[in-house]
Amino acid sequence: MDKKEELVKVHNQLMTMSAQGDGMILLADAILRLRTVIASFQDDESKEIQPDKREKGK
């Protein structure tokens, strides 16, 4: 499953839970997975962005 599919899955899960009023454990799990996906996006971006930041810092 790619990152965009994972984001859509988590988003849909959150929307379903908010509509159903499900428990906090499921909400915490969804937030944790969302944070993991966001962190992986940031890792991908930082690989591209960091060289620019280093050059500006010199």
N, CA, C and O of each residue as an XYZ file, in Angstrom:
232
protein
N       0.859     -1.190      0.000
C       0.000      0.000      0.000
C       0.896      1.241      0.000
O       1.789      1.377      0.837
N       0.646      2.127     -0.936
C       1.474      3.326     -0.980
C       0.980      4.361      0.036
O      -0.042      4.168      0.694
N       1.716      5.442      0.145
C       1.439      6.439      1.189
C       0.087      7.118      1.007
O      -0.631      7.360      1.977
N      -0.255      7.425     -0.243
C      -1.535      8.096     -0.479
C      -2.698      7.178     -0.117
O      -3.683      7.628      0.468
N      -2.590      5.896     -0.458
C      -3.645      4.941     -0.095
C      -3.778      4.839      1.416
O      -4.887      4.750      1.944
N      -2.640      4.851      2.115
C      -2.659      4.772      3.575
C      -3.330      6.008      4.171
O      -4.111      5.895      5.116
N      -3.031      7.183      3.625
C      -3.668      8.412      4.109
C      -5.176      8.363      3.902
O      -5.942      8.738      4.789
N      -5.600      7.901      2.733
C      -7.031      7.804      2.450
C      -7.689      6.816      3.411
O      -8.782      7.073      3.915
N      -7.028      5.694      3.663
C      -7.573      4.676      4.560
C      -7.747      5.244      5.973
O      -8.785      5.054      6.606
N      -6.722      5.937      6.453
C      -6.783      6.509      7.800
C      -7.845      7.604      7.865
O      -8.597      7.690      8.836
N      -7.904      8.432      6.837
C      -8.918      9.493      6.797
C     -10.320      8.889      6.859
O     -11.161      9.339      7.638
N     -10.566      7.875      6.043
C     -11.882      7.232      6.033
C     -12.196      6.595      7.379
O     -13.333      6.646      7.849
N     -11.177      5.993      7.998
C     -11.374      5.385      9.316
C     -11.755      6.450     10.346
O     -12.661      6.243     11.153
N     -11.062      7.587     10.314
C     -11.366      8.666     11.254
C     -12.778      9.207     11.041
O     -13.498      9.464     12.006
N     -13.171      9.380      9.785
C     -14.510      9.894      9.493
C     -15.584      8.898      9.952
O     -16.615      9.293     10.497
N     -15.334      7.622      9.729
C     -16.282      6.589     10.162
C     -16.396      6.576     11.684
O     -17.494      6.485     12.233
N     -15.257      6.668     12.353
C     -15.272      6.642     13.817
C     -15.993      7.851     14.380
O     -16.750      7.728     15.343
N     -15.768      9.014     13.794
C     -16.427     10.201     14.321
C     -17.940     10.111     14.098
O     -18.723     10.616     14.903
N     -18.338      9.471     13.013
C     -19.774      9.301     12.744
C     -20.396      8.277     13.690
O     -21.548      8.422     14.099
N     -19.631      7.245     14.034
C     -20.166      6.167     14.881
C     -19.920      6.423     16.372
O     -20.558      5.803     17.223
N     -19.004      7.328     16.681
C     -18.674      7.584     18.077
C     -17.879      6.448     18.708
O     -18.065      6.141     19.885
N     -16.988      5.817     17.930
C     -16.189      4.694     18.432
C     -15.195      5.122     19.498
O     -15.018      6.310     19.768
N     -14.544      4.121     20.102
C     -13.672      4.349     21.251
C     -12.358      5.035     20.946
O     -11.933      5.138     19.795
N     -11.731      5.500     22.007
C     -10.483      6.246     21.910
C      -9.312      5.376     21.459
O      -8.362      5.890     20.869
N      -9.356      4.081     21.722
C      -8.243      3.208     21.339
C      -8.100      3.182     19.818
O      -6.990      3.278     19.294
N      -9.221      3.054     19.111
C      -9.172      3.051     17.651
C      -8.714      4.404     17.122
O      -7.970      4.475     16.145
N      -9.152      5.457     17.759
C      -8.747      6.800     17.356
C      -7.239      6.967     17.541
O      -6.560      7.498     16.662
N      -6.723      6.521     18.668
C      -5.291      6.621     18.935
C      -4.497      5.812     17.906
O      -3.442      6.254     17.453
N      -4.994      4.639     17.540
C      -4.324      3.813     16.533
C      -4.280      4.517     15.183
O      -3.252      4.503     14.505
N      -5.393      5.132     14.793
C      -5.449      5.844     13.515
C      -4.496      7.031     13.514
O      -3.819      7.286     12.519
N      -4.443      7.759     14.630
C      -3.553      8.915     14.729
C      -2.095      8.460     14.645
O      -1.274      9.110     13.997
N      -1.779      7.348     15.297
C      -0.419      6.824     15.260
C      -0.013      6.455     13.840
O       1.099      6.764     13.410
N      -0.914      5.794     13.105
C      -0.610      5.428     11.720
C      -0.478      6.668     10.848
O       0.377      6.724      9.964
N      -1.319      7.653     11.096
C      -1.259      8.901     10.339
C       0.075      9.601     10.576
O       0.690     10.103      9.635
N       0.522      9.636     11.826
C       1.802     10.258     12.142
C       2.948      9.534     11.443
O       3.890     10.170     10.969
N       2.869      8.199     11.378
C       3.900      7.412     10.713
C       3.975      7.755      9.234
O       5.061      7.920      8.679
N       2.808      7.861      8.598
C       2.775      8.189      7.167
C       3.291      9.605      6.937
O       4.064      9.843      6.009
N       2.865     10.548      7.781
C       3.326     11.935      7.641
C       4.839     12.003      7.831
O       5.525     12.717      7.098
N       5.359     11.271      8.800
C       6.803     11.252      9.037
C       7.536     10.710      7.816
O       8.607     11.208      7.470
N       6.978      9.706      7.163
C       7.639      9.155      5.983
C       7.610     10.157      4.828
O       8.553     10.217      4.039
N       6.534     10.943      4.723
C       6.505     12.016      3.715
C       7.597     13.032      4.033
O       8.314     13.471      3.134
N       7.726     13.404      5.293
C       8.728     14.391      5.684
C      10.133     13.864      5.423
O      11.017     14.625      5.028
N      10.348     12.558      5.641
C      11.645     11.959      5.352
C      11.961     12.067      3.871
O      13.081     12.412      3.494
N      10.972     11.772      3.024
C      11.161     11.874      1.571
C      11.485     13.304      1.170
O      12.380     13.540      0.358
N      10.755     14.258      1.739
C      10.978     15.661      1.402
C      12.325     16.146      1.917
O      13.006     16.922      1.246
N      12.713     15.692      3.106
C      13.955     16.185      3.694
C      15.165     15.730      2.882
O      16.188     16.414      2.854
N      15.051     14.581      2.224
C      16.153     14.120      1.381
C      16.377     15.089      0.225
O      17.508     15.296     -0.214
N      15.295     15.678     -0.260
C      15.398     16.621     -1.366
C      15.719     18.034     -0.873
O      16.436     18.778     -1.541
N      15.193     18.399      0.284
C      15.273     19.786      0.759
C      16.585     20.061      1.508
O      17.127     21.162      1.413
N      17.092     19.084      2.243
C      18.266     19.317      3.089
C      19.478     19.894      2.354
O      20.116     20.805      2.881
N      19.820     19.405      1.166
C      20.987     20.007      0.499
C      20.825     21.511      0.286
O      21.793     22.262      0.413
N      19.602     21.957     -0.039
C      19.357     23.391     -0.209
C      19.576     24.135      1.096
O      20.175     25.210      1.115
N      19.082     23.552      2.198
C      19.234     24.207      3.501
C      20.707     24.303      3.877
O      21.145     25.319      4.416
N      21.463     23.265      3.598
C      22.889     23.276      3.948
C      23.628     24.358      3.171
O      24.492     25.046      3.713
N      23.277     24.500      1.891
C      23.943     25.511      1.076
C      23.632     26.914      1.581
O      24.512     27.775      1.604
N      22.389     27.150      1.985
C      21.996     28.467      2.485
C      22.686     28.776      3.805
O      22.981     29.935      4.099
N      22.948     27.732      4.609
C      23.550     27.929      5.921
C      25.025     28.260      5.860
O      25.588     28.752      6.838
N      25.667     27.999      4.727
C      27.124     28.222      4.623
C      27.484     29.673      4.502
O      28.664     30.011      4.407
